[in-house]
């Protein structure tokens, strides 16, 4: 039986030569998941997430809601980072890429908290500039600041958890 050379692409896809040194047979790398199973898990998970996003955008008017109530637009930044990380995972499909993804995933919560602080600052600023005798204006300013801080916090935490869940479903491990 002739030995077959293994390219870097095959090893990078999560496959390694078997223990007997036979380079013609490839065994799953780390955790027993081969490249095809990783692609299948990645595809199924992201199809489900895409369906949920489309449902929320179409029936729940989520995009309009975020645009109207998030004065900082940090929620769109968080969603954009999530989508970029998802594409990165799909493009690399490597176990070694998880450290970067987990790092950025944990920073999504931090971006949400920055939006929270900005929302509180907007709330204080708007309350300071309103006529205290006009209750409707004060209440509107209060709602605007509160909605910004709650939406950015929720988006940061939700998309951080969603990214961690994606990594767990696709690769089945936590960072080391």
C-alpha positions as CSV (number, residue, x, y, z in Angstrom):
1,X,0.0,0.0,0.0
2,X,1.4,3.3,-1.0
3,X,1.7,6.2,1.4
4,X,-0.3,9.3,0.4
5,X,1.1,12.7,1.2
6,X,-1.1,14.8,3.5
7,X,-1.4,18.5,2.6
8,X,-1.5,21.3,5.2
9,X,-5.1,21.9,4.2
10,X,-6.2,18.4,5.2
11,X,-4.5,18.8,8.6
12,X,-5.9,22.3,9.0
13,X,-9.4,20.9,8.4
14,X,-9.2,18.8,11.6
15,X,-7.6,15.6,10.2
16,X,-4.4,13.9,11.2
17,X,-2.5,10.7,10.2
18,X,-3.4,7.6,12.2
19,X,-1.3,6.3,15.1
20,X,0.4,3.6,13.0
21,X,2.0,6.3,10.8
22,X,0.0,5.3,7.8
23,X,-0.4,8.6,6.0
24,X,-3.0,7.2,3.6
25,X,-5.6,7.0,6.4
26,X,-6.8,10.1,8.1
27,X,-8.2,10.0,11.6
28,X,-10.3,12.7,13.3
29,X,-8.2,15.2,15.2
30,X,-9.0,16.4,18.8
31,X,-12.3,15.2,20.2
32,X,-13.1,12.7,17.4
33,X,-14.9,15.1,15.1
34,X,-13.8,15.0,11.5
35,X,-14.1,17.9,9.1
36,X,-17.4,16.8,7.7
37,X,-19.1,16.6,11.1
38,X,-17.8,20.1,11.9
39,X,-19.2,21.5,8.7
40,X,-22.5,19.8,9.3
41,X,-22.8,21.1,12.9
42,X,-21.8,24.6,11.8
43,X,-24.3,24.6,9.0
44,X,-27.2,23.3,11.1
45,X,-26.5,25.6,14.0
46,X,-26.3,28.7,11.8
47,X,-29.3,27.8,9.7
48,X,-31.3,27.7,13.0
49,X,-29.9,31.0,14.1
50,X,-30.5,32.6,10.7
51,X,-34.1,31.4,10.8
52,X,-34.6,32.9,14.3
53,X,-33.0,36.2,13.1
54,X,-35.3,36.3,10.0
55,X,-38.3,35.6,12.1
56,X,-37.5,38.3,14.6
57,X,-36.7,40.8,11.9
58,X,-39.8,40.1,9.9
59,X,-42.5,39.4,12.5
60,X,-41.0,41.2,15.4
61,X,-39.7,44.3,13.6
62,X,-36.4,43.8,15.5
63,X,-34.3,46.0,13.2
64,X,-36.7,48.9,13.4
65,X,-37.0,48.4,17.2
66,X,-33.2,48.4,17.7
67,X,-32.8,51.5,15.4
68,X,-35.5,53.4,17.3
69,X,-34.6,52.6,20.8
70,X,-30.8,52.2,20.7
71,X,-29.4,55.7,20.5
72,X,-25.8,54.4,20.5
73,X,-26.3,51.8,17.7
74,X,-24.0,49.5,19.7
75,X,-26.4,46.7,19.2
76,X,-25.7,46.8,15.5
77,X,-22.0,46.7,16.2
78,X,-22.4,43.7,18.4
79,X,-24.5,41.9,15.8
80,X,-21.8,42.7,13.1
81,X,-19.0,41.3,15.3
82,X,-21.1,38.2,15.9
83,X,-21.6,37.7,12.1
84,X,-17.9,38.3,11.4
85,X,-16.9,35.7,14.0
86,X,-19.4,33.2,12.6
87,X,-17.9,33.7,9.1
88,X,-14.4,33.3,10.6
89,X,-15.3,30.0,12.2
90,X,-16.8,28.8,8.9
91,X,-13.7,29.9,6.9
92,X,-11.2,28.3,9.2
93,X,-13.0,25.3,10.8
94,X,-9.9,24.8,12.9
95,X,-9.7,23.9,16.6
96,X,-6.9,26.4,17.1
97,X,-9.1,29.3,16.1
98,X,-11.2,28.9,19.2
99,X,-9.0,31.0,21.5
100,X,-9.5,34.2,19.4
101,X,-13.3,33.5,19.0
102,X,-13.7,33.0,22.8
103,X,-11.7,36.1,23.5
104,X,-13.8,38.3,21.2
105,X,-17.0,36.6,22.3
106,X,-16.3,37.6,25.9
107,X,-15.6,41.1,24.8
108,X,-19.1,41.4,23.3
109,X,-20.5,41.6,26.8
110,X,-18.0,44.4,27.5
111,X,-19.2,46.3,24.4
112,X,-22.8,45.9,25.7
113,X,-21.7,47.3,29.1
114,X,-20.1,50.3,27.4
115,X,-23.5,50.9,25.7
116,X,-25.0,50.7,29.2
117,X,-22.8,53.4,30.5
118,X,-23.4,55.6,27.5
119,X,-27.2,55.0,28.0
120,X,-26.9,56.1,31.6
121,X,-25.0,59.2,30.5
122,X,-27.7,60.0,27.9
123,X,-30.3,59.5,30.6
124,X,-28.6,61.9,33.0
125,X,-27.9,64.5,30.2
126,X,-31.5,64.4,29.0
127,X,-32.9,64.7,32.5
128,X,-30.7,67.6,33.2
129,X,-31.8,69.5,30.1
130,X,-35.6,69.0,30.5
131,X,-38.0,71.2,32.3
132,X,-38.8,69.4,35.5
133,X,-42.4,70.7,35.4
134,X,-43.1,68.9,32.1
135,X,-43.5,65.3,33.2
136,X,-44.1,64.0,29.7
137,X,-40.7,65.3,28.5
138,X,-38.9,64.0,31.6
139,X,-40.5,60.6,31.1
140,X,-39.6,60.5,27.4
141,X,-36.0,61.3,28.3
142,X,-36.0,58.6,31.0
143,X,-37.4,56.0,28.6
144,X,-34.9,56.8,25.8
145,X,-31.9,56.4,28.2
146,X,-33.2,53.3,29.8
147,X,-34.0,51.6,26.5
148,X,-30.5,52.3,25.2
149,X,-28.8,50.8,28.3
150,X,-31.1,47.8,28.5
151,X,-30.9,47.0,24.7
152,X,-27.1,47.2,24.5
153,X,-26.6,45.1,27.6
154,X,-29.1,42.5,26.3
155,X,-27.4,42.4,22.9
156,X,-23.9,42.1,24.3
157,X,-24.8,39.3,26.7
158,X,-27.1,37.4,24.2
159,X,-24.6,37.4,21.3
160,X,-21.7,36.5,23.6
161,X,-23.7,33.5,24.9
162,X,-24.8,32.6,21.3
163,X,-21.1,32.7,20.1
164,X,-20.1,30.4,23.0
165,X,-22.9,28.1,22.3
166,X,-21.9,28.0,18.6
167,X,-18.4,27.0,19.6
168,X,-19.6,24.3,21.9
169,X,-22.0,22.9,19.3
170,X,-19.5,23.0,16.5
171,X,-16.3,21.9,18.3
172,X,-17.6,20.5,21.5
173,X,-15.0,22.1,23.8
174,X,-14.3,25.1,26.0
175,X,-11.1,27.2,25.7
176,X,-8.1,25.9,27.5
